[in-house]
Amino acid sequence: MGLLDLLFGGKKCPLCGTRGARKSDVSDITVRCPNPQCQYFDPALKTRAKSRAAMFRRSDFVPEHPLEIRYRNFQGQENTFTAEKSTIARKRNHILARVIPTGERITLSRDRILNLSEIEIALPQLSRSTTPVPRGRDLQVLSYHKKHATTSPLHEKVRAKYPDW
């Protein structure tokens, strides 16, 4: 149990169930708990837990180029997020962005974004060249012959289709 306690944040307090409780070295109290409402509360544990949480929170995040994202969540509630324009990215059917006040990266479904047209304009344009990109079997053949520094009739035929590869 010791290794799992170390990995998953320690033991639970037997009285209140709060994670992060520790065994005490003092003989009259068996457990020290970080919960202020608990009978076994230890202020030293509370400040340590608070400072660790504060390390990961950045409440001073201010975007240089703010962009408003209006979003309707799965419950039908409308939320407005203010994001940094340069941090917006698309990944499949989602938009990723760093939002205020913490600067955390959130993922929003494109289906639920109400001002999607504005967001799509703000997304960085991907450079699309006019030359085709090899995929599937063609990519496999090109990669094999490049790795082994060999050639074959099939390789020459595929190479003719993708001269810039």
Phi and psi in radians as a Rosetta constraint file:
Dihedral C 1 N 2 CA 2 C 2 CIRCULARHARMONIC -1.058 0.35
Dihedral N 2 CA 2 C 2 N 3 CIRCULARHARMONIC -0.749 0.35
Dihedral C 2 N 3 CA 3 C 3 CIRCULARHARMONIC -1.162 0.35
Dihedral N 3 CA 3 C 3 N 4 CIRCULARHARMONIC -0.752 0.35
Dihedral C 3 N 4 CA 4 C 4 CIRCULARHARMONIC -1.143 0.35
Dihedral N 4 CA 4 C 4 N 5 CIRCULARHARMONIC -0.659 0.35
Dihedral C 4 N 5 CA 5 C 5 CIRCULARHARMONIC -1.091 0.35
Dihedral N 5 CA 5 C 5 N 6 CIRCULARHARMONIC -0.689 0.35
Dihedral C 5 N 6 CA 6 C 6 CIRCULARHARMONIC -1.132 0.35
Dihedral N 6 CA 6 C 6 N 7 CIRCULARHARMONIC -0.733 0.35
Dihedral C 6 N 7 CA 7 C 7 CIRCULARHARMONIC -1.272 0.35
Dihedral N 7 CA 7 C 7 N 8 CIRCULARHARMONIC -0.648 0.35
Dihedral C 7 N 8 CA 8 C 8 CIRCULARHARMONIC -1.852 0.35
Dihedral N 8 CA 8 C 8 N 9 CIRCULARHARMONIC 0.322 0.35
Dihedral C 8 N 9 CA 9 C 9 CIRCULARHARMONIC 1.664 0.35
Dihedral N 9 CA 9 C 9 N 10 CIRCULARHARMONIC 0.363 0.35
Dihedral C 9 N 10 CA 10 C 10 CIRCULARHARMONIC 1.560 0.35
Dihedral N 10 CA 10 C 10 N 11 CIRCULARHARMONIC -3.023 0.35
Dihedral C 10 N 11 CA 11 C 11 CIRCULARHARMONIC -1.492 0.35
Dihedral N 11 CA 11 C 11 N 12 CIRCULARHARMONIC 2.860 0.35
Dihedral C 11 N 12 CA 12 C 12 CIRCULARHARMONIC -1.566 0.35
Dihedral N 12 CA 12 C 12 N 13 CIRCULARHARMONIC 2.582 0.35
Dihedral C 12 N 13 CA 13 C 13 CIRCULARHARMONIC -1.194 0.35
Dihedral N 13 CA 13 C 13 N 14 CIRCULARHARMONIC 2.310 0.35
Dihedral C 13 N 14 CA 14 C 14 CIRCULARHARMONIC -1.192 0.35
Dihedral N 14 CA 14 C 14 N 15 CIRCULARHARMONIC -0.369 0.35
Dihedral C 14 N 15 CA 15 C 15 CIRCULARHARMONIC -1.541 0.35
Dihedral N 15 CA 15 C 15 N 16 CIRCULARHARMONIC -0.879 0.35
Dihedral C 15 N 16 CA 16 C 16 CIRCULARHARMONIC -1.931 0.35
Dihedral N 16 CA 16 C 16 N 17 CIRCULARHARMONIC -0.275 0.35
Dihedral C 16 N 17 CA 17 C 17 CIRCULARHARMONIC 1.490 0.35
Dihedral N 17 CA 17 C 17 N 18 CIRCULARHARMONIC 0.164 0.35
Dihedral C 17 N 18 CA 18 C 18 CIRCULARHARMONIC -1.292 0.35
Dihedral N 18 CA 18 C 18 N 19 CIRCULARHARMONIC 2.350 0.35
Dihedral C 18 N 19 CA 19 C 19 CIRCULARHARMONIC -1.253 0.35
Dihedral N 19 CA 19 C 19 N 20 CIRCULARHARMONIC 2.681 0.35
Dihedral C 19 N 20 CA 20 C 20 CIRCULARHARMONIC 1.708 0.35
Dihedral N 20 CA 20 C 20 N 21 CIRCULARHARMONIC 0.100 0.35
Dihedral C 20 N 21 CA 21 C 21 CIRCULARHARMONIC -1.222 0.35
Dihedral N 21 CA 21 C 21 N 22 CIRCULARHARMONIC 2.605 0.35
Dihedral C 21 N 22 CA 22 C 22 CIRCULARHARMONIC -2.209 0.35
Dihedral N 22 CA 22 C 22 N 23 CIRCULARHARMONIC 2.686 0.35
Dihedral C 22 N 23 CA 23 C 23 CIRCULARHARMONIC -1.288 0.35
Dihedral N 23 CA 23 C 23 N 24 CIRCULARHARMONIC 2.456 0.35
Dihedral C 23 N 24 CA 24 C 24 CIRCULARHARMONIC -1.618 0.35
Dihedral N 24 CA 24 C 24 N 25 CIRCULARHARMONIC 2.574 0.35
Dihedral C 24 N 25 CA 25 C 25 CIRCULARHARMONIC -1.453 0.35
Dihedral N 25 CA 25 C 25 N 26 CIRCULARHARMONIC -0.312 0.35
Dihedral C 25 N 26 CA 26 C 26 CIRCULARHARMONIC -1.365 0.35
Dihedral N 26 CA 26 C 26 N 27 CIRCULARHARMONIC 2.399 0.35
Dihedral C 26 N 27 CA 27 C 27 CIRCULARHARMONIC -1.290 0.35
Dihedral N 27 CA 27 C 27 N 28 CIRCULARHARMONIC -0.514 0.35
Dihedral C 27 N 28 CA 28 C 28 CIRCULARHARMONIC -1.402 0.35
Dihedral N 28 CA 28 C 28 N 29 CIRCULARHARMONIC -0.413 0.35
Dihedral C 28 N 29 CA 29 C 29 CIRCULARHARMONIC -2.012 0.35
Dihedral N 29 CA 29 C 29 N 30 CIRCULARHARMONIC 2.205 0.35
Dihedral C 29 N 30 CA 30 C 30 CIRCULARHARMONIC -1.556 0.35
Dihedral N 30 CA 30 C 30 N 31 CIRCULARHARMONIC -0.448 0.35
Dihedral C 30 N 31 CA 31 C 31 CIRCULARHARMONIC -2.329 0.35
Dihedral N 31 CA 31 C 31 N 32 CIRCULARHARMONIC 2.483 0.35
Dihedral C 31 N 32 CA 32 C 32 CIRCULARHARMONIC -1.969 0.35
Dihedral N 32 CA 32 C 32 N 33 CIRCULARHARMONIC 2.281 0.35
Dihedral C 32 N 33 CA 33 C 33 CIRCULARHARMONIC -2.093 0.35
Dihedral N 33 CA 33 C 33 N 34 CIRCULARHARMONIC 2.489 0.35
Dihedral C 33 N 34 CA 34 C 34 CIRCULARHARMONIC -1.454 0.35
Dihedral N 34 CA 34 C 34 N 35 CIRCULARHARMONIC -0.077 0.35
Dihedral C 34 N 35 CA 35 C 35 CIRCULARHARMONIC -1.426 0.35
Dihedral N 35 CA 35 C 35 N 36 CIRCULARHARMONIC 2.114 0.35
Dihedral C 35 N 36 CA 36 C 36 CIRCULARHARMONIC -1.115 0.35
Dihedral N 36 CA 36 C 36 N 37 CIRCULARHARMONIC -0.411 0.35
Dihedral C 36 N 37 CA 37 C 37 CIRCULARHARMONIC -1.519 0.35
Dihedral N 37 CA 37 C 37 N 38 CIRCULARHARMONIC -0.068 0.35
Dihedral C 37 N 38 CA 38 C 38 CIRCULARHARMONIC -1.504 0.35
Dihedral N 38 CA 38 C 38 N 39 CIRCULARHARMONIC 2.641 0.35
Dihedral C 38 N 39 CA 39 C 39 CIRCULARHARMONIC -1.144 0.35
Dihedral N 39 CA 39 C 39 N 40 CIRCULARHARMONIC -0.555 0.35
Dihedral C 39 N 40 CA 40 C 40 CIRCULARHARMONIC -1.638 0.35
Dihedral N 40 CA 40 C 40 N 41 CIRCULARHARMONIC 0.358 0.35
Dihedral C 40 N 41 CA 41 C 41 CIRCULARHARMONIC -1.016 0.35
Dihedral N 41 CA 41 C 41 N 42 CIRCULARHARMONIC 2.353 0.35
Dihedral C 41 N 42 CA 42 C 42 CIRCULARHARMONIC -2.194 0.35
Dihedral N 42 CA 42 C 42 N 43 CIRCULARHARMONIC 2.025 0.35
Dihedral C 42 N 43 CA 43 C 43 CIRCULARHARMONIC -1.039 0.35
Dihedral N 43 CA 43 C 43 N 44 CIRCULARHARMONIC -0.500 0.35
Dihedral C 43 N 44 CA 44 C 44 CIRCULARHARMONIC -1.128 0.35
Dihedral N 44 CA 44 C 44 N 45 CIRCULARHARMONIC -0.637 0.35
Dihedral C 44 N 45 CA 45 C 45 CIRCULARHARMONIC -1.252 0.35
Dihedral N 45 CA 45 C 45 N 46 CIRCULARHARMONIC -0.633 0.35
Dihedral C 45 N 46 CA 46 C 46 CIRCULARHARMONIC -1.119 0.35
Dihedral N 46 CA 46 C 46 N 47 CIRCULARHARMONIC -0.812 0.35
Dihedral C 46 N 47 CA 47 C 47 CIRCULARHARMONIC -1.170 0.35
Dihedral N 47 CA 47 C 47 N 48 CIRCULARHARMONIC -0.615 0.35
Dihedral C 47 N 48 CA 48 C 48 CIRCULARHARMONIC -1.143 0.35
Dihedral N 48 CA 48 C 48 N 49 CIRCULARHARMONIC -0.769 0.35
Dihedral C 48 N 49 CA 49 C 49 CIRCULARHARMONIC -1.157 0.35
Dihedral N 49 CA 49 C 49 N 50 CIRCULARHARMONIC -0.657 0.35
Dihedral C 49 N 50 CA 50 C 50 CIRCULARHARMONIC -1.182 0.35
Dihedral N 50 CA 50 C 50 N 51 CIRCULARHARMONIC -0.753 0.35
Dihedral C 50 N 51 CA 51 C 51 CIRCULARHARMONIC -1.165 0.35
Dihedral N 51 CA 51 C 51 N 52 CIRCULARHARMONIC -0.591 0.35
Dihedral C 51 N 52 CA 52 C 52 CIRCULARHARMONIC -1.164 0.35
Dihedral N 52 CA 52 C 52 N 53 CIRCULARHARMONIC -0.723 0.35
Dihedral C 52 N 53 CA 53 C 53 CIRCULARHARMONIC -1.169 0.35
Dihedral N 53 CA 53 C 53 N 54 CIRCULARHARMONIC -0.644 0.35
Dihedral C 53 N 54 CA 54 C 54 CIRCULARHARMONIC -1.182 0.35
Dihedral N 54 CA 54 C 54 N 55 CIRCULARHARMONIC -0.482 0.35
Dihedral C 54 N 55 CA 55 C 55 CIRCULARHARMONIC -1.068 0.35
Dihedral N 55 CA 55 C 55 N 56 CIRCULARHARMONIC -0.633 0.35
Dihedral C 55 N 56 CA 56 C 56 CIRCULARHARMONIC -1.596 0.35
Dihedral N 56 CA 56 C 56 N 57 CIRCULARHARMONIC -0.190 0.35
Dihedral C 56 N 57 CA 57 C 57 CIRCULARHARMONIC -1.671 0.35
Dihedral N 57 CA 57 C 57 N 58 CIRCULARHARMONIC 2.242 0.35
Dihedral C 57 N 58 CA 58 C 58 CIRCULARHARMONIC -2.047 0.35
Dihedral N 58 CA 58 C 58 N 59 CIRCULARHARMONIC 1.612 0.35
Dihedral C 58 N 59 CA 59 C 59 CIRCULARHARMONIC -1.476 0.35
Dihedral N 59 CA 59 C 59 N 60 CIRCULARHARMONIC -0.029 0.35
Dihedral C 59 N 60 CA 60 C 60 CIRCULARHARMONIC -1.734 0.35
Dihedral N 60 CA 60 C 60 N 61 CIRCULARHARMONIC 0.328 0.35
Dihedral C 60 N 61 CA 61 C 61 CIRCULARHARMONIC -1.250 0.35
Dihedral N 61 CA 61 C 61 N 62 CIRCULARHARMONIC 2.066 0.35
Dihedral C 61 N 62 CA 62 C 62 CIRCULARHARMONIC -2.230 0.35
Dihedral N 62 CA 62 C 62 N 63 CIRCULARHARMONIC 2.050 0.35
Dihedral C 62 N 63 CA 63 C 63 CIRCULARHARMONIC -1.248 0.35
Dihedral N 63 CA 63 C 63 N 64 CIRCULARHARMONIC 2.449 0.35
Dihedral C 63 N 64 CA 64 C 64 CIRCULARHARMONIC -1.303 0.35
Dihedral N 64 CA 64 C 64 N 65 CIRCULARHARMONIC -0.684 0.35
Dihedral C 64 N 65 CA 65 C 65 CIRCULARHARMONIC -2.148 0.35
Dihedral N 65 CA 65 C 65 N 66 CIRCULARHARMONIC 1.453 0.35
Dihedral C 65 N 66 CA 66 C 66 CIRCULARHARMONIC -1.215 0.35
Dihedral N 66 CA 66 C 66 N 67 CIRCULARHARMONIC 2.583 0.35
Dihedral C 66 N 67 CA 67 C 67 CIRCULARHARMONIC -2.415 0.35
Dihedral N 67 CA 67 C 67 N 68 CIRCULARHARMONIC 2.213 0.35
Dihedral C 67 N 68 CA 68 C 68 CIRCULARHARMONIC -1.464 0.35
Dihedral N 68 CA 68 C 68 N 69 CIRCULARHARMONIC 2.270 0.35
Dihedral C 68 N 69 CA 69 C 69 CIRCULARHARMONIC -2.064 0.35
Dihedral N 69 CA 69 C 69 N 70 CIRCULARHARMONIC 2.045 0.35
Dihedral C 69 N 70 CA 70 C 70 CIRCULARHARMONIC -1.648 0.35
Dihedral N 70 CA 70 C 70 N 71 CIRCULARHARMONIC 2.295 0.35
Dihedral C 70 N 71 CA 71 C 71 CIRCULARHARMONIC -2.432 0.35
Dihedral N 71 CA 71 C 71 N 72 CIRCULARHARMONIC 2.411 0.35
Dihedral C 71 N 72 CA 72 C 72 CIRCULARHARMONIC -1.926 0.35
Dihedral N 72 CA 72 C 72 N 73 CIRCULARHARMONIC 2.065 0.35
Dihedral C 72 N 73 CA 73 C 73 CIRCULARHARMONIC -1.382 0.35
Dihedral N 73 CA 73 C 73 N 74 CIRCULARHARMONIC -3.108 0.35
Dihedral C 73 N 74 CA 74 C 74 CIRCULARHARMONIC -1.163 0.35
Dihedral N 74 CA 74 C 74 N 75 CIRCULARHARMONIC -0.331 0.35
Dihedral C 74 N 75 CA 75 C 75 CIRCULARHARMONIC -1.543 0.35
Dihedral N 75 CA 75 C 75 N 76 CIRCULARHARMONIC -0.065 0.35
Dihedral C 75 N 76 CA 76 C 76 CIRCULARHARMONIC 1.577 0.35
Dihedral N 76 CA 76 C 76 N 77 CIRCULARHARMONIC 0.083 0.35
Dihedral C 76 N 77 CA 77 C 77 CIRCULARHARMONIC -1.465 0.35
Dihedral N 77 CA 77 C 77 N 78 CIRCULARHARMONIC 2.399 0.35
Dihedral C 77 N 78 CA 78 C 78 CIRCULARHARMONIC -1.630 0.35
Dihedral N 78 CA 78 C 78 N 79 CIRCULARHARMONIC 2.271 0.35
Dihedral C 78 N 79 CA 79 C 79 CIRCULARHARMONIC -2.148 0.35
Dihedral N 79 CA 79 C 79 N 80 CIRCULARHARMONIC 2.658 0.35
Dihedral C 79 N 80 CA 80 C 80 CIRCULARHARMONIC -2.103 0.35
Dihedral N 80 CA 80 C 80 N 81 CIRCULARHARMONIC 2.174 0.35
Dihedral C 80 N 81 CA 81 C 81 CIRCULARHARMONIC -1.952 0.35
Dihedral N 81 CA 81 C 81 N 82 CIRCULARHARMONIC 2.448 0.35
Dihedral C 81 N 82 CA 82 C 82 CIRCULARHARMONIC -1.844 0.35
Dihedral N 82 CA 82 C 82 N 83 CIRCULARHARMONIC 2.090 0.35
Dihedral C 82 N 83 CA 83 C 83 CIRCULARHARMONIC -2.105 0.35
Dihedral N 83 CA 83 C 83 N 84 CIRCULARHARMONIC 2.775 0.35
Dihedral C 83 N 84 CA 84 C 84 CIRCULARHARMONIC -1.386 0.35
Dihedral N 84 CA 84 C 84 N 85 CIRCULARHARMONIC 2.215 0.35
Dihedral C 84 N 85 CA 85 C 85 CIRCULARHARMONIC -1.060 0.35
Dihedral N 85 CA 85 C 85 N 86 CIRCULARHARMONIC -0.632 0.35
Dihedral C 85 N 86 CA 86 C 86 CIRCULARHARMONIC -1.317 0.35
Dihedral N 86 CA 86 C 86 N 87 CIRCULARHARMONIC -0.212 0.35
Dihedral C 86 N 87 CA 87 C 87 CIRCULARHARMONIC -1.709 0.35
Dihedral N 87 CA 87 C 87 N 88 CIRCULARHARMONIC -0.012 0.35
Dihedral C 87 N 88 CA 88 C 88 CIRCULARHARMONIC -1.345 0.35
Dihedral N 88 CA 88 C 88 N 89 CIRCULARHARMONIC 2.320 0.35
Dihedral C 88 N 89 CA 89 C 89 CIRCULARHARMONIC -2.519 0.35
Dihedral N 89 CA 89 C 89 N 90 CIRCULARHARMONIC 2.699 0.35
Dihedral C 89 N 90 CA 90 C 90 CIRCULARHARMONIC -1.875 0.35
Dihedral N 90 CA 90 C 90 N 91 CIRCULARHARMONIC 2.372 0.35
Dihedral C 90 N 91 CA 91 C 91 CIRCULARHARMONIC -2.381 0.35
Dihedral N 91 CA 91 C 91 N 92 CIRCULARHARMONIC 1.859 0.35
Dihedral C 91 N 92 CA 92 C 92 CIRCULARHARMONIC 0.947 0.35
Dihedral N 92 CA 92 C 92 N 93 CIRCULARHARMONIC -2.039 0.35
Dihedral C 92 N 93 CA 93 C 93 CIRCULARHARMONIC -1.747 0.35
Dihedral N 93 CA 93 C 93 N 94 CIRCULARHARMONIC 0.449 0.35
Dihedral C 93 N 94 CA 94 C 94 CIRCULARHARMONIC -2.288 0.35
Dihedral N 94 CA 94 C 94 N 95 CIRCULARHARMONIC 2.732 0.35
Dihedral C 94 N 95 CA 95 C 95 CIRCULARHARMONIC -1.980 0.35
Dihedral N 95 CA 95 C 95 N 96 CIRCULARHARMONIC 2.247 0.35
Dihedral C 95 N 96 CA 96 C 96 CIRCULARHARMONIC -1.860 0.35
Dihedral N 96 CA 96 C 96 N 97 CIRCULARHARMONIC 2.420 0.35
Dihedral C 96 N 97 CA 97 C 97 CIRCULARHARMONIC -2.753 0.35
Dihedral N 97 CA 97 C 97 N 98 CIRCULARHARMONIC 2.671 0.35
Dihedral C 97 N 98 CA 98 C 98 CIRCULARHARMONIC -1.609 0.35
Dihedral N 98 CA 98 C 98 N 99 CIRCULARHARMONIC 2.232 0.35
Dihedral C 98 N 99 CA 99 C 99 CIRCULARHARMONIC -2.089 0.35
Dihedral N 99 CA 99 C 99 N 100 CIRCULARHARMONIC 2.780 0.35
Dihedral C 99 N 100 CA 100 C 100 CIRCULARHARMONIC -1.441 0.35
Dihedral N 100 CA 100 C 100 N 101 CIRCULARHARMONIC 2.744 0.35
Dihedral C 100 N 101 CA 101 C 101 CIRCULARHARMONIC -1.597 0.35
Dihedral N 101 CA 101 C 101 N 102 CIRCULARHARMONIC -0.222 0.35
Dihedral C 101 N 102 CA 102 C 102 CIRCULARHARMONIC -1.632 0.35
Dihedral N 102 CA 102 C 102 N 103 CIRCULARHARMONIC -0.329 0.35
Dihedral C 102 N 103 CA 103 C 103 CIRCULARHARMONIC 1.409 0.35
Dihedral N 103 CA 103 C 103 N 104 CIRCULARHARMONIC 0.211 0.35
Dihedral C 103 N 104 CA 104 C 104 CIRCULARHARMONIC -1.236 0.35
Dihedral N 104 CA 104 C 104 N 105 CIRCULARHARMONIC 2.601 0.35
Dihedral C 104 N 105 CA 105 C 105 CIRCULARHARMONIC -1.514 0.35
Dihedral N 105 CA 105 C 105 N 106 CIRCULARHARMONIC 2.195 0.35
Dihedral C 105 N 106 CA 106 C 106 CIRCULARHARMONIC -2.056 0.35
Dihedral N 106 CA 106 C 106 N 107 CIRCULARHARMONIC 2.783 0.35
Dihedral C 106 N 107 CA 107 C 107 CIRCULARHARMONIC -2.072 0.35
Dihedral N 107 CA 107 C 107 N 108 CIRCULARHARMONIC 2.215 0.35
Dihedral C 107 N 108 CA 108 C 108 CIRCULARHARMONIC -2.132 0.35
Dihedral N 108 CA 108 C 108 N 109 CIRCULARHARMONIC 2.377 0.35
Dihedral C 108 N 109 CA 109 C 109 CIRCULARHARMONIC -1.257 0.35
Dihedral N 109 CA 109 C 109 N 110 CIRCULARHARMONIC 2.320 0.35
Dihedral C 109 N 110 CA 110 C 110 CIRCULARHARMONIC -1.118 0.35
Dihedral N 110 CA 110 C 110 N 111 CIRCULARHARMONIC -0.490 0.35
Dihedral C 110 N 111 CA 111 C 111 CIRCULARHARMONIC -1.150 0.35
Dihedral N 111 CA 111 C 111 N 112 CIRCULARHARMONIC -0.428 0.35
Dihedral C 111 N 112 CA 112 C 112 CIRCULARHARMONIC -1.835 0.35
Dihedral N 112 CA 112 C 112 N 113 CIRCULARHARMONIC -0.018 0.35
Dihedral C 112 N 113 CA 113 C 113 CIRCULARHARMONIC -1.397 0.35
Dihedral N 113 CA 113 C 113 N 114 CIRCULARHARMONIC 2.188 0.35
Dihedral C 113 N 114 CA 114 C 114 CIRCULARHARMONIC -1.411 0.35
Dihedral N 114 CA 114 C 114 N 115 CIRCULARHARMONIC -0.549 0.35
Dihedral C 114 N 115 CA 115 C 115 CIRCULARHARMONIC -1.911 0.35
Dihedral N 115 CA 115 C 115 N 116 CIRCULARHARMONIC 0.916 0.35
Dihedral C 115 N 116 CA 116 C 116 CIRCULARHARMONIC -1.098 0.35
Dihedral N 116 CA 116 C 116 N 117 CIRCULARHARMONIC -0.617 0.35
Dihedral C 116 N 117 CA 117 C 117 CIRCULARHARMONIC -1.089 0.35
Dihedral N 117 CA 117 C 117 N 118 CIRCULARHARMONIC -0.678 0.35
Dihedral C 117 N 118 CA 118 C 118 CIRCULARHARMONIC -1.160 0.35
Dihedral N 118 CA 118 C 118 N 119 CIRCULARHARMONIC -0.691 0.35
Dihedral C 118 N 119 CA 119 C 119 CIRCULARHARMONIC -1.197 0.35
Dihedral N 119 CA 119 C 119 N 120 CIRCULARHARMONIC -0.724 0.35
Dihedral C 119 N 120 CA 120 C 120 CIRCULARHARMONIC -1.066 0.35
Dihedral N 120 CA 120 C 120 N 121 CIRCULARHARMONIC -0.647 0.35
Dihedral C 120 N 121 CA 121 C 121 CIRCULARHARMONIC -1.165 0.35
Dihedral N 121 CA 121 C 121 N 122 CIRCULARHARMONIC -0.636 0.35
Dihedral C 121 N 122 CA 122 C 122 CIRCULARHARMONIC -1.323 0.35
Dihedral N 122 CA 122 C 122 N 123 CIRCULARHARMONIC -0.324 0.35
Dihedral C 122 N 123 CA 123 C 123 CIRCULARHARMONIC -1.119 0.35
Dihedral N 123 CA 123 C 123 N 124 CIRCULARHARMONIC 2.462 0.35
Dihedral C 123 N 124 CA 124 C 124 CIRCULARHARMONIC -1.123 0.35
Dihedral N 124 CA 124 C 124 N 125 CIRCULARHARMONIC 2.383 0.35
Dihedral C 124 N 125 CA 125 C 125 CIRCULARHARMONIC -1.317 0.35
Dihedral N 125 CA 125 C 125 N 126 CIRCULARHARMONIC 2.259 0.35
Dihedral C 125 N 126 CA 126 C 126 CIRCULARHARMONIC -1.355 0.35
Dihedral N 126 CA 126 C 126 N 127 CIRCULARHARMONIC 2.409 0.35
Dihedral C 126 N 127 CA 127 C 127 CIRCULARHARMONIC -1.316 0.35
Dihedral N 127 CA 127 C 127 N 128 CIRCULARHARMONIC 1.986 0.35
Dihedral C 127 N 128 CA 128 C 128 CIRCULARHARMONIC -1.881 0.35
Dihedral N 128 CA 128 C 128 N 129 CIRCULARHARMONIC 1.946 0.35
Dihedral C 128 N 129 CA 129 C 129 CIRCULARHARMONIC -1.488 0.35
Dihedral N 129 CA 129 C 129 N 130 CIRCULARHARMONIC 2.799 0.35
Dihedral C 129 N 130 CA 130 C 130 CIRCULARHARMONIC -1.421 0.35
Dihedral N 130 CA 130 C 130 N 131 CIRCULARHARMONIC -0.269 0.35
Dihedral C 130 N 131 CA 131 C 131 CIRCULARHARMONIC -1.362 0.35
Dihedral N 131 CA 131 C 131 N 132 CIRCULARHARMONIC 2.441 0.35
Dihedral C 131 N 132 CA 132 C 132 CIRCULARHARMONIC -1.241 0.35
Dihedral N 132 CA 132 C 132 N 133 CIRCULARHARMONIC 2.678 0.35
Dihedral C 132 N 133 CA 133 C 133 CIRCULARHARMONIC -1.880 0.35
Dihedral N 133 CA 133 C 133 N 134 CIRCULARHARMONIC 2.294 0.35
Dihedral C 133 N 134 CA 134 C 134 CIRCULARHARMONIC -1.187 0.35
Dihedral N 134 CA 134 C 134 N 135 CIRCULARHARMONIC 2.466 0.35
Dihedral C 134 N 135 CA 135 C 135 CIRCULARHARMONIC -2.394 0.35
Dihedral N 135 CA 135 C 135 N 136 CIRCULARHARMONIC 2.810 0.35
Dihedral C 135 N 136 CA 136 C 136 CIRCULARHARMONIC 1.017 0.35
Dihedral N 136 CA 136 C 136 N 137 CIRCULARHARMONIC -2.210 0.35
Dihedral C 136 N 137 CA 137 C 137 CIRCULARHARMONIC -1.091 0.35
Dihedral N 137 CA 137 C 137 N 138 CIRCULARHARMONIC -0.695 0.35
Dihedral C 137 N 138 CA 138 C 138 CIRCULARHARMONIC -1.067 0.35
Dihedral N 138 CA 138 C 138 N 139 CIRCULARHARMONIC -0.767 0.35
Dihedral C 138 N 139 CA 139 C 139 CIRCULARHARMONIC -1.129 0.35
Dihedral N 139 CA 139 C 139 N 140 CIRCULARHARMONIC -0.667 0.35
Dihedral C 139 N 140 CA 140 C 140 CIRCULARHARMONIC -1.099 0.35
Dihedral N 140 CA 140 C 140 N 141 CIRCULARHARMONIC -0.783 0.35
Dihedral C 140 N 141 CA 141 C 141 CIRCULARHARMONIC -1.142 0.35
Dihedral N 141 CA 141 C 141 N 142 CIRCULARHARMONIC -0.808 0.35
Dihedral C 141 N 142 CA 142 C 142 CIRCULARHARMONIC -1.089 0.35
Dihedral N 142 CA 142 C 142 N 143 CIRCULARHARMONIC -0.749 0.35
Dihedral C 142 N 143 CA 143 C 143 CIRCULARHARMONIC -1.152 0.35
Dihedral N 143 CA 143 C 143 N 144 CIRCULARHARMONIC -0.733 0.35
Dihedral C 143 N 144 CA 144 C 144 CIRCULARHARMONIC -1.046 0.35
Dihedral N 144 CA 144 C 144 N 145 CIRCULARHARMONIC -0.871 0.35
Dihedral C 144 N 145 CA 145 C 145 CIRCULARHARMONIC -1.241 0.35
Dihedral N 145 CA 145 C 145 N 146 CIRCULARHARMONIC -0.501 0.35
Dihedral C 145 N 146 CA 146 C 146 CIRCULARHARMONIC -1.207 0.35
Dihedral N 146 CA 146 C 146 N 147 CIRCULARHARMONIC -0.751 0.35
Dihedral C 146 N 147 CA 147 C 147 CIRCULARHARMONIC -1.132 0.35
Dihedral N 147 CA 147 C 147 N 148 CIRCULARHARMONIC -0.734 0.35
Dihedral C 147 N 148 CA 148 C 148 CIRCULARHARMONIC -1.660 0.35
Dihedral N 148 CA 148 C 148 N 149 CIRCULARHARMONIC 0.006 0.35
Dihedral C 148 N 149 CA 149 C 149 CIRCULARHARMONIC 0.927 0.35
Dihedral N 149 CA 149 C 149 N 150 CIRCULARHARMONIC 0.851 0.35
Dihedral C 149 N 150 CA 150 C 150 CIRCULARHARMONIC -2.183 0.35
Dihedral N 150 CA 150 C 150 N 151 CIRCULARHARMONIC -3.139 0.35
Dihedral C 150 N 151 CA 151 C 151 CIRCULARHARMONIC -2.586 0.35
Dihedral N 151 CA 151 C 151 N 152 CIRCULARHARMONIC 2.891 0.35
Dihedral C 151 N 152 CA 152 C 152 CIRCULARHARMONIC -2.775 0.35
Dihedral N 152 CA 152 C 152 N 153 CIRCULARHARMONIC 2.917 0.35
Dihedral C 152 N 153 CA 153 C 153 CIRCULARHARMONIC -1.047 0.35
Dihedral N 153 CA 153 C 153 N 154 CIRCULARHARMONIC -0.685 0.35
Dihedral C 153 N 154 CA 154 C 154 CIRCULARHARMONIC -1.133 0.35
Dihedral N 154 CA 154 C 154 N 155 CIRCULARHARMONIC -0.705 0.35
Dihedral C 154 N 155 CA 155 C 155 CIRCULARHARMONIC -1.081 0.35
Dihedral N 155 CA 155 C 155 N 156 CIRCULARHARMONIC -0.745 0.35
Dihedral C 155 N 156 CA 156 C 156 CIRCULARHARMONIC -1.112 0.35
Dihedral N 156 CA 156 C 156 N 157 CIRCULARHARMONIC -0.687 0.35
Dihedral C 156 N 157 CA 157 C 157 CIRCULARHARMONIC -1.139 0.35
Dihedral N 157 CA 157 C 157 N 158 CIRCULARHARMONIC -0.781 0.35
Dihedral C 157 N 158 CA 158 C 158 CIRCULARHARMONIC -1.199 0.35
Dihedral N 158 CA 158 C 158 N 159 CIRCULARHARMONIC -0.674 0.35
Dihedral C 158 N 159 CA 159 C 159 CIRCULARHARMONIC -1.083 0.35
Dihedral N 159 CA 159 C 159 N 160 CIRCULARHARMONIC -0.581 0.35
Dihedral C 159 N 160 CA 160 C 160 CIRCULARHARMONIC -1.165 0.35
Dihedral N 160 CA 160 C 160 N 161 CIRCULARHARMONIC -0.571 0.35
Dihedral C 160 N 161 CA 161 C 161 CIRCULARHARMONIC -1.259 0.35
Dihedral N 161 CA 161 C 161 N 162 CIRCULARHARMONIC -0.533 0.35
Dihedral C 161 N 162 CA 162 C 162 CIRCULARHARMONIC -2.185 0.35
Dihedral N 162 CA 162 C 162 N 163 CIRCULARHARMONIC 1.324 0.35
Dihedral C 162 N 163 CA 163 C 163 CIRCULARHARMONIC -1.187 0.35
Dihedral N 163 CA 163 C 163 N 164 CIRCULARHARMONIC -0.450 0.35
Dihedral C 163 N 164 CA 164 C 164 CIRCULARHARMONIC -1.567 0.35
Dihedral N 164 CA 164 C 164 N 165 CIRCULARHARMONIC 0.020 0.35
